[in-house]
């Protein structure tokens, strides 16, 4: 930091956000700058663009992208405290103030319809899927409300009166958005509205409008000119994200004109029945104004994947396609259509074939979900209880993503974000709505809500926390609750209220001693009493737990276990306090790994004590999310791992393949090591966990009622999908048909052997299907087929022992006796065990490499 | 008669091996001695040696793709059929040979 003459001060920072300084983070930055009496100028050193730091629009137009170096020059009476606040903001708050929208995995999106639909000559309109799901309903076309070209004749205006009008209109618009924030139930919704609010209060926007007025323009016309100016300015940005902010300005300016001129064409639409809304583009406020009970899907012509409306649609779980060209012309209002936002198309006519296809699809989804629950239950070693995989979340977006990935619950719902970046604390009502929404999204799965962990490093204006030299060892977490009792009480009341909507648990951060927990428990009772008095329903025996972040807790666990219902180990803080090593200091952090034997021994001590008291213990730090650590954590005997949403699915699969014996022995070897590097070596020497077996009873389908070759292949591919051996049914189906196109895979003797080599399957597999009634298969000798043996191999796996099994299976099919056996068995188990006997040892069927980890023990 | 054969199909997962099994079986029925090389997803297996080929009176290629190492068979009488033929009508192939 450097000081200049006339009290000006300067500092620089690197933009840490993946999407750059777009509207939401920019609004937080401007909000900090606006608190102080100072001039504040930001310069993007990459492109030389200069912006007023108090203007969201200005900051956005500076096109700050990830990694850009920016300098901030602050001058004026409060320049020193402003600089300190801004610097703290960019260092501490900025990196966490944007939850990036997790990209949708595009692998299953294609530009062709599934085969069954193509055959039925269904046509589709394609787009990019932004929020998954399938929705059908009647088409409602939303016409675009563009900025009016003309707002009355250009007349002589009284500048003072027009300036007053502008001021009033801006205030009215801000008030309106403020009202919407109060009733908004999702954290994403509030964040988007907060950004719009900031834009409506933007100094550059106001200045531009006022400048136009001062030149003799009427207020409405001045608003249009300002809007055009900024939309044009942002439109020149190289950043897609910034360009799309033009839509936000348009929406604000439309509202201003509405205030100034009276009403515009009706912007709200009134849905009466299940509907699919079609529009060129849509503003976030407009979207929030639509009755969601009837909004089954959304189709936008523009391909604005980062528009606020898109982000909102995703957080609300509305199946959404963008970039569907000419959708408004091609889809007839009132017609029933179906949007498949899993694959990325709209079907404009609901023919019988389409209905049948999607009924089947629903059935498949249901079975896949059931199978996944079943897998979770039976996974790995039957003698070991399963480790649940929860997710860490602080917003609805993350929660939705987590459950898409089949999370078992929310292991840590952080609430700090709700308290940061605002002038007033959130009300009990606002919080209750946010928590209840999270609980409803979890749909019956447990949600652990952690009360606010604020202090030291996180600045909150209404708490007036003291500046500390060593905030991590200072006044933070549960330690500030005593002095902010009303804030805590209102949060606990809000959490308790959400418990009426589903299973909720409450957790305190940074507990060091039992006394603190007792106070916390008392606050929970107090809040419960208050709700009872108000006759508001809540879960009366709510579980109350603590984070284990401070090592002192480990040495009083016997006492804690008598009073605390559950525990969650926060390894980030726990390890830095354990080693006395600041984890934000790159110079030392790398020397103190969570895999250090000393820390592992400490963890074992902690987990053993909690488990012997019969209490539940999870882990929610970064240690849980690193798949390398999984066998160690399984060996410790944790009940749950809570990880970022994107990691959930992979981790669940890995857990399914763990063997208890292996994990235990690995942990004991790790505990016997002397240094972290030795543990790392030990883990690196382990192969990946066991892959899915080549042959499984799930993939033996007897008594099939399919009537055509197409139906048989579809049924078999669906089985792969249900049992999680393919994520992309369409690609797998295409691969099989590509092989059929060479020449038929019918063998004669009532057998067919379709096969494919594709990475659309996630595991090499043999699938067997026996038909009730033989069918045509374009077979050799025209014979009908009753038995279908499908071989699917991953193309990237290369040669391995599975191939050996495939080739010997192919050879054996030439043997009449072998075929007779397959035709007569009555259960899938009989078939799999027969094949295991016939095709070599069972071991060769369940592992890709001859050195599976089972054998290495 | 002493025979050698090569089987190969595009995916190399199933038919290559099935055809090999079929040729081995039917050759036996005809009273021939046969060695079949497979060129499939596992690469070349049961590779025909120079000696095998020299001793053979005839080679059968039941293939849908180019045979790897075709030059090994220079100077040997070769009958080439689509792989499917070996599955559909292997007897036909052997009758042809006897004529």
Interface residues (C-beta under 8 A of the other chain):
Chain A: X739 X742 X743 X745 X747 X748 X753 X755 X756 X757 X780 X781 X791 X793 X799 X803 X804 X806 X807 X808 X810 X811 X812 X813 X814 X815
Chain B: X9 X10 X11 X13 X14 X15 X16 X17 X18 X20 X21 X22 X25 X38 X40 X41 X42 X43 X64 X84 X87 X88
